[in-house]
Amino acid sequence: MPKQVDQEDRRRRIAEAVCALIDAQGLEGVTLRDVATRADVSMGAVQRCFRTKEEMLQFALGHIGARVTERAHGRVVAGPAQSAASTVGHVVGEVALLRDEHRAEARIWLAFLAAAAINPALAAGLRTSYADLEGLLARLIAEASGAVDARREARTLLALADGLTAHVLIGHRSAAEAEELLHAHLVGVWGGGGRRPLRAARIPLSPEGVAARICSWPS
C-alpha cells in the first residue's frame, strides 16, 4: 500500500528549508536542488508542492509571518489582565523581532523586503501582510484606549518596529536600546493612561494573505 504523504507538513518542511537557505545565503541562494536537499525530499516533491519558485517563496514568507503572529497572539492571551501599554508593547516587540532567538527571522524578513523593492508582485504581497498587522495593532490600541487615534498610532508603531528591526540587525542599536525606544514611545502614547485591561482577541494574520505566483521554475 503506498505511503500516505502529509502535503501540508511537507510544504512546511520545505518552507523551513527555504528560510534556512535565505538566512545562510540570501534570497538569490535559494535553488530547487538545495531546497530539496535541505528538506530531505526529492526535487520532484518540491515541484509537486509548489508550481513555481515564487509560489514557494511566498509560502515561506507567509510561514514566517504566521510564526510571528502566533507568538503575538500568545502574548495577548497569556496575560489578559496586564496593562494596555504592556500588552501592546509586547505585541510590537514580537513584530520587531528584537530577541536573539528571532534574529534569523529578522534576517529572512529583511531579505524579502529588499527583494520586494524591485519585485512588484512580492511588494504587493508584503503590503497585504503589513495591512493585516496594522489592523491587528489598531484593534488592540482602540480597545486599550479610546482617547488615541488607533489607526494612526498603529501605522506609527509598525513603522517604528520595522525600523528597529533593521537597526538592531546591523548593530546600530542593541536590542535593549530598541526595547527602550519602544517603551518610551508607548509611554508618550498612553500619557499616563491606557491602563485598561485588554481582552484576548484572535489575531487574524493569514499566511495565505501573501500568496502570489509570478514566475516558473528555471530550467
Stockholm file with secondary structure:
# STOCKHOLM 1.0

chainA/1-219         MPKQVDQEDRRRRIAEAVCALIDAQGLEGVTLRDVATRADVSMGAVQRCFRTKEEMLQFALGHIGARVTERAHGRVVAGPAQSAASTVGHVVGEVALLRDEHRAEARIWLAFLAAAAINPALAAGLRTSYADLEGLLARLIAEASGAVDARREARTLLALADGLTAHVLIGHRSAAEAEELLHAHLVGVWGGGGRRPLRAARIPLSPEGVAARICSWPS
#=GR chainA/1-219 SS CCCCCCHHHHHHHHHHHHHHHHHHHCGGGCCHHHHHHHHTSCHHHHHHHCSSHHHHHHHHHHHHHHHHHHHHHHHHHHCTTSCHHHHHHHHHHHHHTCSGGGHHHHHHHHHHHHHHTTCHHHHHHHHHHHHHHHHHHHHHHHHHCTTSCHHHHHHHHHHHHHHHHHHHHTTSSCHHHHHHHHHHHHHHHHTTCCCCCCCCCCCCCCGGGGCCCCCCCCC
#=GC SS_cons         CCCCCCHHHHHHHHHHHHHHHHHHHCGGGCCHHHHHHHHTSCHHHHHHHCSSHHHHHHHHHHHHHHHHHHHHHHHHHHCTTSCHHHHHHHHHHHHHTCSGGGHHHHHHHHHHHHHHTTCHHHHHHHHHHHHHHHHHHHHHHHHHCTTSCHHHHHHHHHHHHHHHHHHHHTTSSCHHHHHHHHHHHHHHHHTTCCCCCCCCCCCCCCGGGGCCCCCCCCC
//
